[in-house]
Amino acid sequence: MKNELRANIHPNAKIGANVTIEPFSTVYGDVEIGDGTWIGPNVTIMDGARIGKNCKIFPGAVISAVPQDLKYDGEETTAEVGDNTTIRECVTINKGTIDRMTTRVGRNCLLMAYVHVAHDCIIGDNVILANCVNLAGHITIDDHAILEGMVAVQQFVRIGQHAFVAGGSLVRKNVPPYVKAAREPLGFVGVNTVGLKRRGFSEDQIRDVEDIYRLLYVMNETTAKGIKAIQDNIKASDIKTDIMSFIDGSEKGIMRGKNT
């Protein structure tokens, strides 16, 4: 471990090999930090933090502070950060409550400056949260989703894999996988074609996504009619299964379409 002399590190903290902790950072006792991670100056890592390998945590970040939830009663919970994730300046990640017992950020994620991740959020792998994204409690964000700057997400919302949410959006309903979302109220504005191509989706797979969302959001007036049209007209595939499973599990409801 390097640069620990001017940092405040509890002797019970579990620190991996080749970890750098810059001056004036504080690491509490119930903390685990994986090999090769860099902790910048003036970072606070509190009890319950579980930091993976080769992470980078920039100045001003606070990891695993107690939840901003009046129902929190001191239960021992965690805040987890996966391997190779970058946490930029002044990001706050609160630990979980009795609901999920953890707040989790996956592997290979980028959380830009001033992002807030509230208690019991579960964020998948390869997710990007741009500057000043604010997540309320109990949110789920699936793999490869991207939220642009100043997005605010209401509690208990889920954002599907490979979804893209435009900057400044207010997210009150679930955002299905593979789509682009924008406007106010938030609605479907297309398929995330560029993102899917970059991640190796085939032309046939992208066409399946477009066909499904055309029926769901463009050609039918209600979600129920769109779902029936998809069931009747779209052949079975992993893409169809992913989308239909997401919709079926969306008790909060999904975002609106172009014509609603």
C-alpha positions as CSV (number, residue, x, y, z in Angstrom):
1,M,0.0,0.0,0.0
2,K,1.3,3.4,-0.9
3,N,0.9,7.0,0.5
4,E,-0.8,5.7,3.6
5,L,1.2,7.9,6.0
6,R,-1.0,11.0,5.7
7,A,-4.3,9.0,5.3
8,N,-6.5,7.9,8.1
9,I,-6.8,4.1,7.7
10,H,-8.4,1.9,10.4
11,P,-6.2,-1.1,11.3
12,N,-9.1,-3.5,10.7
13,A,-9.6,-2.4,7.1
14,K,-8.7,-5.2,4.6
15,I,-6.5,-3.6,1.9
16,G,-5.3,-5.6,-1.1
17,A,-1.9,-5.6,-2.8
18,N,-0.7,-2.5,-4.7
19,V,-3.4,-0.3,-3.4
20,T,-2.7,3.5,-3.4
21,I,-4.5,5.6,-0.8
22,E,-3.6,9.3,-1.3
23,P,-3.2,11.8,1.6
24,F,-6.2,13.0,3.7
25,S,-8.4,10.1,2.8
26,T,-10.3,8.2,5.5
27,V,-10.9,4.4,5.4
28,Y,-13.1,2.9,8.2
29,G,-12.7,-0.5,9.8
30,D,-15.4,-2.6,8.1
31,V,-14.0,-1.9,4.6
32,E,-12.5,-4.2,1.9
33,I,-10.5,-2.8,-1.0
34,G,-9.2,-5.0,-3.8
35,D,-5.8,-5.2,-5.4
36,G,-4.5,-2.4,-7.6
37,T,-7.2,0.1,-6.6
38,W,-6.3,3.8,-6.4
39,I,-8.0,6.0,-3.8
40,G,-7.5,9.7,-4.5
41,P,-7.0,12.4,-1.8
42,N,-9.9,13.5,0.4
43,V,-12.0,10.3,-0.2
44,T,-14.1,8.9,2.6
45,I,-14.8,5.1,2.6
46,M,-17.1,4.2,5.4
47,D,-18.1,1.0,7.1
48,G,-19.7,-1.6,4.8
49,A,-17.8,-0.6,1.7
50,R,-16.6,-3.4,-0.5
51,I,-14.4,-2.1,-3.3
52,G,-13.2,-4.3,-6.1
53,K,-9.9,-4.6,-7.9
54,N,-8.3,-1.9,-10.1
55,C,-10.9,0.7,-9.3
56,K,-10.2,4.5,-9.4
57,I,-12.0,6.7,-6.8
58,F,-11.4,10.4,-7.2
59,P,-11.3,13.3,-4.6
60,G,-14.4,14.1,-2.6
61,A,-16.2,10.8,-3.2
62,V,-18.0,9.2,-0.2
63,I,-18.7,5.5,-0.4
64,S,-21.0,3.6,2.0
65,A,-22.4,6.5,4.1
66,V,-25.6,5.6,5.9
67,P,-28.8,5.8,3.8
68,Q,-30.8,9.0,3.6
69,D,-33.8,7.0,4.6
70,L,-35.7,7.7,7.9
71,K,-36.6,4.0,8.1
72,Y,-32.9,2.9,8.3
73,D,-32.4,1.4,11.8
74,G,-28.7,0.8,11.8
75,E,-28.8,-2.6,10.2
76,E,-25.4,-3.8,9.0
77,T,-25.4,-3.4,5.2
78,T,-23.0,-2.8,2.4
79,A,-22.1,-0.7,-0.6
80,E,-20.3,-2.6,-3.3
81,V,-18.2,-1.4,-6.2
82,G,-17.1,-3.9,-8.9
83,D,-13.7,-4.4,-10.4
84,N,-12.4,-1.8,-12.9
85,T,-15.0,0.8,-12.0
86,T,-14.2,4.5,-12.0
87,I,-15.8,6.8,-9.4
88,R,-15.2,10.5,-10.3
89,E,-15.2,13.6,-8.1
90,C,-17.8,14.0,-5.3
91,V,-19.8,10.9,-6.1
92,T,-21.9,9.6,-3.2
93,I,-22.9,5.9,-2.9
94,N,-25.0,5.1,0.2
95,K,-25.1,1.7,1.7
96,G,-28.3,-0.5,1.6
97,T,-31.2,-0.9,4.0
98,I,-33.1,-4.0,5.1
99,D,-34.8,-4.0,1.7
100,R,-31.9,-5.3,-0.3
101,M,-29.1,-5.1,2.3
102,T,-26.7,-3.7,-0.2
103,T,-26.2,-1.0,-2.8
104,R,-24.2,-2.4,-5.7
105,V,-22.3,-0.8,-8.6
106,G,-21.1,-3.4,-11.1
107,R,-17.8,-4.0,-13.0
108,N,-16.3,-1.6,-15.6
109,C,-18.7,1.2,-14.8
110,L,-18.1,4.9,-15.0
111,L,-19.8,7.2,-12.5
112,M,-19.0,10.8,-13.5
113,A,-18.7,13.8,-11.1
114,Y,-21.5,14.5,-8.6
115,V,-23.5,11.3,-9.3
116,H,-25.6,10.2,-6.3
117,V,-26.5,6.5,-5.9
118,A,-29.0,6.1,-3.1
119,H,-29.6,3.1,-0.9
120,D,-30.5,-0.3,-2.4
121,C,-29.7,0.6,-6.0
122,I,-28.4,-2.2,-8.1
123,I,-26.4,-1.1,-11.1
124,G,-25.1,-3.7,-13.6
125,D,-21.8,-4.0,-15.4
126,N,-20.5,-1.5,-18.0
127,V,-23.0,1.2,-17.0
128,I,-22.2,4.9,-17.6
129,L,-23.8,7.6,-15.4
130,A,-22.8,11.0,-16.6
131,N,-22.4,14.1,-14.5
132,C,-25.0,14.9,-11.8
133,V,-27.2,11.8,-12.4
134,N,-29.3,11.3,-9.3
135,L,-30.7,7.9,-8.4
136,A,-33.3,7.6,-5.7
137,G,-33.6,4.4,-3.6
138,H,-34.3,0.9,-4.8
139,I,-33.5,1.5,-8.5
140,T,-32.2,-1.2,-10.8
141,I,-30.1,-0.3,-13.9
142,D,-29.2,-3.2,-16.1
143,D,-25.9,-3.9,-18.0
144,H,-24.6,-1.4,-20.6
145,A,-27.2,1.3,-19.9
146,I,-26.1,4.9,-20.3
147,L,-27.7,7.9,-18.5
148,E,-26.6,11.3,-19.7
149,G,-26.0,14.3,-17.5
150,M,-28.6,15.7,-15.0
151,V,-30.9,12.6,-15.3
152,A,-33.1,12.1,-12.2
153,V,-34.6,8.7,-11.6
154,Q,-37.6,8.1,-9.2
155,Q,-37.4,5.3,-6.6
156,F,-38.2,1.7,-7.6
157,V,-37.7,2.4,-11.3
158,R,-35.8,-0.1,-13.5
159,I,-33.8,0.8,-16.6
160,G,-33.2,-2.0,-19.1
161,Q,-30.0,-3.3,-20.6
162,H,-28.5,-1.2,-23.4
163,A,-31.0,1.6,-22.8
164,F,-30.0,5.2,-23.4
165,V,-31.6,8.1,-21.5
166,A,-31.1,11.6,-22.8
167,G,-29.7,14.4,-20.6
168,G,-32.0,16.2,-18.2
169,S,-34.7,13.6,-18.3
170,L,-37.0,12.8,-15.4
171,V,-37.5,9.0,-15.2
172,R,-40.7,8.1,-13.5
173,K,-41.5,4.8,-15.3
174,N,-39.5,1.8,-16.2
175,V,-37.4,2.2,-19.4
176,P,-37.3,-1.1,-21.5
177,P,-34.1,-2.6,-22.8
178,Y,-32.4,-1.4,-26.1
179,V,-34.3,1.9,-26.4
180,K,-33.5,5.6,-26.5
181,A,-35.6,7.7,-24.1
182,A,-36.1,11.4,-24.0
183,R,-38.7,14.3,-23.8
184,E,-41.0,15.3,-21.0
185,P,-42.8,13.3,-19.9
186,L,-40.2,10.7,-20.8
187,G,-41.0,8.6,-23.8
188,F,-39.7,6.3,-26.5
189,V,-37.7,8.1,-29.2
190,G,-36.2,5.2,-31.0
191,V,-34.0,2.1,-30.7
192,N,-30.4,2.5,-29.4
193,T,-29.1,1.3,-32.8
194,V,-25.6,3.0,-32.5
195,G,-25.0,1.5,-29.1
196,L,-26.1,-2.0,-30.2
197,K,-23.9,-1.9,-33.2
198,R,-20.9,-0.9,-31.1
199,R,-21.6,-3.8,-28.8
200,G,-21.7,-6.4,-31.5
201,F,-25.4,-6.9,-32.1
202,S,-26.1,-8.3,-35.6
203,E,-28.3,-6.6,-38.2
204,D,-30.9,-9.3,-37.6
205,Q,-30.9,-8.8,-33.9
206,I,-31.3,-5.0,-34.3
207,R,-34.1,-5.5,-36.8
208,D,-35.9,-7.7,-34.2
209,V,-35.6,-4.9,-31.7
210,E,-37.0,-2.4,-34.1
211,D,-39.9,-4.6,-35.2
212,I,-40.9,-5.2,-31.5
213,Y,-40.8,-1.6,-30.5
214,R,-42.6,-0.5,-33.7
215,L,-45.5,-2.7,-32.7
216,L,-45.4,-1.6,-29.0
217,Y,-44.9,2.1,-29.4
218,V,-45.7,3.3,-32.9
219,M,-48.5,1.1,-34.4
220,N,-50.7,0.5,-31.4
221,E,-52.5,2.9,-29.1
222,T,-52.0,1.0,-25.8
223,T,-49.4,-1.1,-24.3
224,A,-51.8,-4.0,-24.0
225,K,-52.5,-3.9,-27.8
226,G,-48.8,-3.6,-28.5
227,I,-48.0,-6.7,-26.4
228,K,-50.6,-8.8,-28.1
229,A,-49.3,-7.7,-31.5
230,I,-45.8,-8.7,-30.5
231,Q,-47.0,-12.1,-29.3
232,D,-48.9,-12.7,-32.5
233,N,-46.4,-11.4,-35.1
234,I,-42.8,-11.6,-33.8
235,K,-41.0,-14.9,-33.9
236,A,-39.4,-16.3,-30.8
237,S,-35.9,-15.1,-30.0
238,D,-33.7,-14.1,-27.1
239,I,-34.4,-10.4,-27.9
240,K,-38.1,-11.0,-27.7
241,T,-37.8,-12.9,-24.5
242,D,-35.7,-10.1,-22.9
243,I,-38.2,-7.4,-23.8
244,M,-41.3,-9.3,-22.9
245,S,-39.9,-10.5,-19.6
246,F,-39.0,-6.9,-18.8
247,I,-42.5,-5.6,-19.6
248,D,-44.2,-8.5,-17.7
249,G,-42.2,-7.7,-14.6
250,S,-42.8,-3.9,-14.7
251,E,-45.3,-3.4,-11.9
252,K,-44.5,0.3,-12.0
253,G,-45.4,0.4,-15.7
254,I,-43.2,1.3,-18.7
255,M,-42.6,4.7,-20.2
256,R,-44.9,6.1,-22.8
257,G,-44.6,5.9,-26.6
258,K,-44.5,8.4,-29.4
259,N,-48.2,8.6,-29.8
260,T,-49.4,8.5,-26.2
